Amino acid sequence: MRRREFISLFGAAVVLPFAARPLHADKLERNEGLQEGIMAPRTIVAVAIGDSRFEQVIKNADDDLSNVRPYISGLIKGLSTFQVGRDYEIIYRERQQGDLDGAFRVNAAPSNQLIFCMSTTVTKAAQAFTDSIPIVGIVSNPGRENVTAGRNICGVSARRSQTAGDCCERFLKTVTSLREIRVLHKANYNPSVEALAQVKAAAAPHGVMVTEVAVASAADIADKLGNMPARDPATEPATVGIQVLPADVCFGAAQNIIKIAQAQKRLPTFFPVTDWVRHDPPSALGGYGVPQERSGQLLAEQVALIWQTGNIPAHRFKDASDSEFKWLASRAAARTLNINLPSDVPTV
């Protein structure tokens, strides 16, 4: 195995191994930018489903990340623990599901690119786009989605759809007065379909009704939530709650879900991640799952292995372990909603 030294754009020289043959050597171009020991900066094209087009180029560790998904801060933190330097930039893009055709194109040599996908939808779109550029994605059930058929694809399963029933159980333990759970569900989207079945099975023994709220866009979400009757926290117990299923369209509209469901309708809202459960408002009431930020850190290991070896990891998709799952509720949100949190509920 050969070793080359390159100069990091952000600091000292770093030594990394390069495999004798790069990933898919018959399809990927070799890096022609290796001259006099200097490697051209790598480009990570990071794509998520969002309500409208948004793009941000991230070049420095201290760049503002407030408008990007928590996966990105996790990715940067994760990569900092590996010997990969900071010779990369991240082109972060949000697109609607029907607007992904050009989302993966950048002005960089294929050998310097890596595609970072923040949902099943995006991973499958990237799979259709290229069979040579490395793709690293978050996918609940990779085998079911057939993404493992692509030799250039790897990633992590945060098991969001498989653990939606556990998420429901935590919701019921967080808000003991619930009698109905309205689930934001993306029809015909496998992670959401599987999650819905899990929630129904978990709620049934408690006599809690599960009502599907079909959503396909941010506009759908705003419309469906906006038409729900508001609750008066001073006089009405929290009998109705909103559970967000693991659908990319819901993650893209997370802040608006919290704004409408809780700030306007006073309905407790529970997510399959804890990234939007905070000490200070605006905050979801609670959540249970592998945080997106932590998922980004787990995905960083796959990215580092690709960069260090030139190959897709042999173990393509790794499941997040049980220890990575977090349950959290916001005391501030609970006060606003006039909900008494049981003592055994983890809070912030």
C-alpha positions as CSV (number, residue, x, y, z in Angstrom):
1,M,0.0,0.0,0.0
2,R,1.4,3.4,-1.0
3,R,1.3,6.4,1.3
4,R,1.1,10.0,0.1
5,E,1.5,13.1,2.2
6,F,-0.8,16.0,1.5
7,I,-1.2,19.5,3.0
8,S,-4.5,20.1,4.8
9,L,-6.1,23.4,3.8
10,F,-6.9,24.0,7.4
11,G,-3.7,22.9,9.2
12,A,-0.7,20.7,9.2
13,A,0.3,17.9,6.8
14,V,-1.5,14.6,7.3
15,V,-0.4,11.2,6.1
16,L,-3.1,8.8,4.8
17,P,-2.9,5.4,3.1
18,F,-4.1,5.0,-0.5
19,A,-5.1,1.6,-1.8
20,A,-3.3,0.3,-4.9
21,R,-6.7,0.5,-6.8
22,P,-9.3,3.1,-6.0
23,L,-13.0,2.2,-5.5
24,H,-14.4,0.8,-8.8
25,A,-11.1,1.5,-10.6
26,D,-12.8,0.6,-13.9
27,K,-15.3,3.4,-13.4
28,L,-13.7,6.0,-11.1
29,E,-11.1,8.4,-12.5
30,R,-7.9,8.5,-10.7
31,N,-7.1,11.7,-8.9
32,E,-5.2,13.9,-11.3
33,G,-4.7,16.6,-8.7
34,L,-1.9,14.7,-6.9
35,Q,1.1,16.8,-7.8
36,E,4.1,17.5,-5.7
37,G,2.5,15.9,-2.7
38,I,-0.6,18.0,-2.6
39,M,-4.1,16.5,-2.9
40,A,-7.0,18.4,-4.3
41,P,-9.6,19.1,-1.6
42,R,-12.4,16.5,-1.4
43,T,-16.0,17.5,-1.8
44,I,-18.9,16.0,0.2
45,V,-22.2,16.6,-1.5
46,A,-24.7,16.4,1.4
47,V,-28.3,16.3,0.4
48,A,-31.6,16.3,2.5
49,I,-35.2,16.6,1.7
50,G,-36.5,20.2,2.4
51,D,-39.4,22.4,1.8
52,S,-37.6,24.7,-0.6
53,R,-34.2,24.9,-2.2
54,F,-31.4,25.8,0.1
55,E,-27.6,25.5,-0.3
56,Q,-24.7,26.3,1.9
57,V,-21.0,25.6,1.4
58,I,-19.2,24.6,4.6
59,K,-15.4,25.0,4.6
60,N,-14.4,25.7,8.2
61,A,-15.1,24.0,11.5
62,D,-16.5,27.2,12.9
63,D,-19.0,27.9,10.0
64,D,-22.6,28.6,11.1
65,L,-24.5,25.3,11.0
66,S,-27.8,26.6,12.5
67,N,-29.6,26.2,9.1
68,V,-28.4,22.7,8.3
69,R,-29.5,19.3,9.6
70,P,-27.8,18.0,12.8
71,Y,-26.3,15.2,10.7
72,I,-23.7,17.7,9.4
73,S,-22.4,18.8,12.8
74,G,-22.2,15.1,13.7
75,L,-20.3,14.3,10.5
76,I,-17.8,17.1,11.1
77,K,-17.3,16.0,14.8
78,G,-16.9,12.4,13.7
79,L,-14.4,13.1,11.0
80,S,-12.3,15.1,13.5
81,T,-11.7,11.9,15.4
82,F,-10.1,10.2,12.4
83,Q,-6.8,11.0,10.8
84,V,-8.4,12.6,7.7
85,G,-7.5,16.2,8.1
86,R,-9.7,19.1,7.0
87,D,-8.9,19.1,3.3
88,Y,-12.6,18.8,2.4
89,E,-15.6,21.1,1.9
90,I,-19.3,20.2,2.3
91,I,-21.8,21.4,-0.2
92,Y,-25.0,21.1,1.7
93,R,-28.3,21.1,-0.3
94,E,-32.0,20.8,0.6
95,R,-34.4,19.8,-2.2
96,Q,-38.0,18.7,-2.5
97,Q,-38.4,15.1,-3.4
98,G,-39.3,15.8,-7.0
99,D,-36.4,18.2,-7.4
100,L,-33.4,15.9,-6.8
101,D,-32.2,15.4,-10.4
102,G,-29.4,18.0,-10.2
103,A,-28.8,17.8,-6.4
104,F,-25.7,15.5,-6.7
105,R,-23.8,17.4,-9.4
106,V,-20.8,19.5,-8.4
107,N,-17.8,20.9,-10.2
108,A,-15.2,18.5,-8.9
109,A,-13.5,15.4,-10.2
110,P,-15.5,12.2,-9.5
111,S,-12.4,10.8,-7.6
112,N,-12.6,13.7,-5.1
113,Q,-16.4,13.4,-4.5
114,L,-18.5,11.6,-1.9
115,I,-22.3,11.8,-1.7
116,F,-23.8,12.1,1.9
117,C,-27.5,11.2,2.0
118,M,-29.7,12.2,4.9
119,S,-32.7,9.9,4.1
120,T,-33.8,6.8,2.3
121,T,-35.4,8.9,-0.4
122,V,-32.1,10.7,-1.1
123,T,-30.0,7.5,-0.9
124,K,-32.2,5.8,-3.6
125,A,-32.0,8.9,-5.8
126,A,-28.2,9.0,-5.5
127,Q,-28.2,5.3,-6.3
128,A,-30.0,6.1,-9.6
129,F,-27.6,8.9,-10.2
130,T,-24.3,7.1,-10.0
131,D,-22.7,3.7,-9.6
132,S,-19.2,4.9,-9.2
133,I,-19.1,7.9,-6.8
134,P,-19.1,6.7,-3.2
135,I,-22.5,7.1,-1.4
136,V,-22.9,7.1,2.3
137,G,-26.5,7.3,3.6
138,I,-28.8,6.9,6.6
139,V,-31.4,4.2,5.7
140,S,-33.7,2.5,8.2
141,N,-33.9,-0.8,6.3
142,P,-31.2,-1.1,3.6
143,G,-32.1,-4.6,2.6
144,R,-35.8,-3.8,2.0
145,E,-34.9,-0.7,0.1
146,N,-32.4,-2.6,-2.1
147,V,-29.7,0.0,-1.7
148,T,-27.2,-2.7,-0.8
149,A,-27.3,-3.8,-4.4
150,G,-25.2,-0.8,-5.2
151,R,-21.5,-1.6,-4.8
152,N,-20.7,2.0,-4.2
153,I,-23.2,2.5,-1.3
154,C,-22.7,2.1,2.5
155,G,-24.0,3.7,5.6
156,V,-25.9,3.4,8.9
157,S,-29.3,2.2,9.9
158,A,-30.7,4.2,12.9
159,R,-33.6,1.7,13.0
160,R,-36.1,4.5,13.2
161,S,-39.0,2.6,11.5
162,Q,-38.2,-0.6,13.4
163,T,-38.4,1.2,16.8
164,A,-41.4,3.4,16.2
165,G,-43.4,1.3,18.6
166,D,-40.8,1.9,21.3
167,C,-41.0,5.6,20.5
168,C,-44.8,5.4,21.0
169,E,-44.3,3.7,24.3
170,R,-42.1,6.5,25.5
171,F,-44.6,9.1,24.3
172,L,-47.3,7.4,26.4
173,K,-45.0,7.3,29.4
174,T,-44.2,11.0,28.9
175,V,-47.8,12.2,28.6
176,T,-49.9,9.8,30.7
177,S,-53.2,11.5,29.8
178,L,-53.0,10.7,26.1
179,R,-56.1,9.0,24.6
180,E,-55.4,9.7,20.9
181,I,-52.1,9.9,18.9
182,R,-52.2,11.6,15.6
183,V,-49.3,10.4,13.5
184,L,-47.8,12.4,10.7
185,H,-47.5,9.7,8.1
186,K,-46.0,9.8,4.6
187,A,-48.0,7.3,2.5
188,N,-46.2,4.7,0.3
189,Y,-42.9,5.6,2.0
190,N,-41.6,2.4,3.5
191,P,-40.0,3.7,6.7
192,S,-43.2,5.6,7.5
193,V,-45.5,2.6,6.6
194,E,-43.5,0.2,8.8
195,A,-43.4,2.8,11.6
196,L,-47.2,3.3,11.4
197,A,-47.8,-0.4,12.0
198,Q,-45.4,-0.4,14.9
199,V,-47.2,2.6,16.5
200,K,-50.6,0.9,16.1
201,A,-49.4,-2.3,17.7
202,A,-47.8,-0.3,20.7
203,A,-50.9,1.9,21.3
204,A,-53.5,-0.8,21.2
205,P,-52.9,-2.5,24.6
206,H,-53.2,1.0,26.2
207,G,-56.6,1.7,24.6
208,V,-55.1,4.7,22.8
209,M,-56.5,5.5,19.3
210,V,-54.1,6.1,16.5
211,T,-55.2,8.5,13.8
212,E,-53.3,8.7,10.5
213,V,-52.6,12.2,9.2
214,A,-51.3,11.7,5.7
215,V,-48.7,14.3,4.6
216,A,-46.7,14.5,1.4
217,S,-45.2,18.0,1.7
218,A,-44.5,20.8,4.1
219,A,-47.6,22.5,2.9
220,D,-49.6,19.4,3.7
221,I,-48.2,19.4,7.2
222,A,-49.0,23.0,7.8
223,D,-52.5,22.6,6.4
224,K,-53.4,19.4,8.4
225,L,-52.0,20.7,11.7
226,G,-53.5,24.2,11.1
227,N,-57.0,22.7,10.8
228,M,-56.8,20.9,14.1
229,P,-58.7,22.4,17.0
230,A,-56.6,24.2,19.6
231,R,-56.4,22.9,23.1
232,D,-56.7,25.2,26.2
233,P,-53.8,24.1,28.5
234,A,-55.5,25.8,31.5
235,T,-58.7,23.8,31.3
236,E,-58.1,20.8,29.1
237,P,-55.8,17.8,29.8
238,A,-53.5,16.7,27.0
239,T,-55.6,13.8,25.6
240,V,-54.4,14.3,22.0
241,G,-50.8,14.2,20.9
242,I,-48.8,14.4,17.7
243,Q,-46.2,11.6,16.9
244,V,-43.9,12.3,14.0
245,L,-43.1,9.2,12.0
246,P,-39.6,8.8,10.5
247,A,-40.4,10.5,7.1
248,D,-38.0,12.8,5.5
249,V,-40.7,15.4,4.7
250,C,-41.5,15.6,8.4
251,F,-37.8,16.1,9.4
252,G,-37.6,18.8,6.9
253,A,-40.6,20.6,8.5
254,A,-39.6,19.9,12.1
255,Q,-39.5,23.5,13.2
256,N,-42.8,24.3,11.7
257,I,-44.4,21.2,13.2
258,I,-43.3,22.4,16.6
259,K,-44.5,25.9,15.9
260,I,-48.0,24.9,14.8
261,A,-48.7,21.8,16.9
262,Q,-47.3,23.2,20.2
263,A,-47.1,27.0,20.0
264,Q,-50.5,27.4,18.3
265,K,-52.5,24.3,19.0
266,R,-51.0,23.3,22.3
267,L,-50.7,19.7,21.4
268,P,-47.7,17.7,22.7
269,T,-45.4,16.6,19.9
270,F,-43.0,13.7,20.0
271,F,-40.2,12.9,17.4
272,P,-38.2,9.8,16.5
273,V,-35.1,11.8,17.3
274,T,-34.1,14.1,20.2
275,D,-32.3,16.8,18.2
276,W,-35.3,19.2,18.6
277,V,-35.9,18.6,22.3
278,R,-34.2,21.5,24.0
279,H,-33.9,23.3,27.3
280,D,-35.2,26.6,25.8
281,P,-38.2,27.1,23.5
282,P,-38.9,26.4,20.7
283,S,-38.7,22.8,21.6
284,A,-40.6,19.6,20.9
285,L,-42.1,18.1,24.0
286,G,-40.0,15.0,23.6
287,G,-38.4,12.3,21.4
288,Y,-36.9,8.9,21.4
289,G,-34.4,7.5,18.9
290,V,-30.8,7.9,17.7
291,P,-30.2,11.7,17.4
292,Q,-29.4,12.9,14.0
293,E,-26.2,14.4,15.2
294,R,-25.0,11.1,16.6
295,S,-26.1,9.4,13.4
296,G,-23.8,11.8,11.6
297,Q,-20.9,10.8,13.8
298,L,-21.6,7.1,13.0
299,L,-21.7,7.9,9.3
300,A,-18.4,9.7,9.6
301,E,-16.7,6.3,10.3
302,Q,-17.8,5.0,6.9
303,V,-16.6,8.2,5.2
304,A,-13.2,8.0,6.9
305,L,-12.8,4.3,5.8
306,I,-13.6,5.2,2.2
307,W,-11.0,8.0,2.2
308,Q,-8.4,6.0,4.0
309,T,-8.7,2.8,1.9
310,G,-10.2,3.9,-1.4
311,N,-12.9,1.3,-1.0
312,I,-16.4,0.9,0.3
313,P,-16.3,-0.9,3.8
314,A,-16.9,-4.6,3.6
315,H,-19.7,-4.3,6.2
316,R,-21.8,-2.0,4.1
317,F,-24.5,-0.9,6.6
318,K,-24.1,-0.9,10.3
319,D,-27.1,-0.9,12.7
320,A,-27.0,1.7,15.5
321,S,-26.7,-0.1,18.8
322,D,-29.3,0.0,21.5
323,S,-27.0,2.2,23.6
324,E,-27.3,5.0,20.9
325,F,-31.0,5.5,21.5
326,K,-32.0,8.4,23.7
327,W,-35.3,9.3,25.4
328,L,-35.7,13.0,26.3
329,A,-38.4,15.5,27.2
330,S,-38.3,19.3,27.6
331,R,-39.3,20.8,30.9
332,A,-39.8,24.1,29.3
333,A,-42.2,22.7,26.7
334,A,-44.0,20.8,29.3
335,R,-44.6,23.9,31.4
336,T,-45.9,25.7,28.3
337,L,-48.3,22.8,27.6
338,N,-49.2,22.5,31.3
339,I,-48.1,18.8,31.4
340,N,-46.7,17.2,34.5
341,L,-43.8,15.0,33.5
342,P,-43.4,11.8,35.5
343,S,-40.3,11.6,37.6
344,D,-38.8,8.7,35.6
345,V,-38.8,10.7,32.3
346,P,-35.3,11.9,31.3
347,T,-35.5,15.7,30.9
348,V,-33.5,18.7,29.7
